[in-house]
């Protein structure tokens, strides 16, 4: 099982006697270690269903499942490989009744949360509600409920928000709904308050592996400790795999304290460092090591590579952002036009071999313009999720309501999309009535006394909608297999007139047609899952058996994208540095590497009061972000900056980032103009072509 592993990887795979921390440097083969360790645990006699591997993204979970399956075959299907949030869903569906949750509870998306917060706070302003959402999310990730948040409030604004949070929590409970942060907070509460549930889950967890451990927040760490039996067992069997040098999510609650606390909470902890990088050349790794060594170290390590010295890292300056984008295009073209062929015959000249990385989303605009002008195909990584499209959200609201009749946000969206003659006044009266009698909106519409507040016509319209939902739920429960599911979905869309709704609501038939295509893709995707053709992208391994449509619908709220939509596209990738983590490309261009952008503004936030300690912490995280960007590159890396950039309507002068100097590049590094190189290449090609023409 350990063939092809280096000595450090073998040590990590074979250590099974207690707690283990694997410090996996960038490109050091951490997924390989995790999948081989799963295989080793099974080989040693641990039942596959008692192994859990927890990741942070659906994509990482899917990749790990695929690689585990390739290594150990059928037993991999029984291993729980999922995201933290998918594990939380599983725990709450199984044991949430101890907290008053039905197994069919709903998971609210971001827009639904904003709507609930506006209601709880008596506000009509979405921007204000989103600010509330951000703070409440931060509190929940710290493990605080509304009363604890109010007790710790620093000022009147926080005290008011804590009360809004309390009313928001009441609404979540009434609607039998949870938000994304609750998928960690509530399972933790479940294990803390119910010893019998805790004992059952601890018995199930024979060995827990956690990927990207440095990205865990305080609540996730507490949940992990309870799952593996801390504090009763400091010799608990788990493997945490992470890299303190790649911790870049402090702004959303991730904390390096979790790494600091591991040796304290688990004294027998075995620490194993993976320092051999299989991704990048020595020139690229030297630049990365030079930058990151300036940060204080929890566990010092130095990456090395046996892939050779490689091309020197290039530094490119530009007059402004447009000029910088032109130079990016020229570099892509010159690398594609060059003669260099890598060992093994790979040339790395396809569009998909190139990535342009930047600090903030708005930097993509000028790059997109330059790529379009040069007719270079590209995609913007981390763009709008398929499940964020209005038409897909409409259909998901209907399906959520089928699963959980108490989901009021889903009710309000479904009952008004498409329009069915049920107006705002009717819904407002229904809401007041439901609130008065502590009913969900769906329960209220069937109340015998509803006629006392609504006209007979309004009640009849609501009853018709309620009956259609009940009918859909019955049919969905008894619809299995891809073919039947697809037929069900198409009949449903025809019954509610959804295609007509799209064309009526758009001025452009072309846009309406595009939205209808998205609806068809969604229906195909749902049907395939009913047929057991695709692993569940929510992060929980599904068997290959057929599923009822109702079972598939229950996973929808966790899904963020159609995994298949962007697979194997031969296009240049534009991506933020945060979104690039975990990915790699042969040729990488870091752009906009200037003071104020990377590192991002450290001390000029309006009205902010930062201590020197917090500023130092922010600079360290920005330096880790630079390190992540550098280590995405396999063969070539260029770092560019522009002398001027737009700030509002003005052009302002900027300085190169301190991180460029920190790379400590030697004199062999070329500050080049890729356009000149491209001209020279074209001239050389023209000369060769002329020489090859036979004389007449």
PyMOL commands that set and color helices and strands:
alter all, ss='L'
color gray80, all
select helices_A, chain A and resi 7-14+30-43+48-50+58-78+84-99+110-121+126-141+146-151+156-174+182-193+195-204+213-215+218-227+244-246+250-252+257-265+282-292+321-337+343-345+351-353+361-373+386-388+390-403+408-416+424-436+441-445+450-452+456-477+482-496+498-505+509-530+549-553+556-558+577-580+612-630+658-662+674-692
alter helices_A, ss='H'
color red, helices_A
select strands_A, chain A and resi 20-24+51-55+80-83+106-107+177-178+207-210+238-242+270-274+276-277+304-305+314-318+354-358+378-380+572-576+585-590+633-642+644-647+650-653
alter strands_A, ss='S'
color yellow, strands_A
deselect
rebuild
show_as cartoon
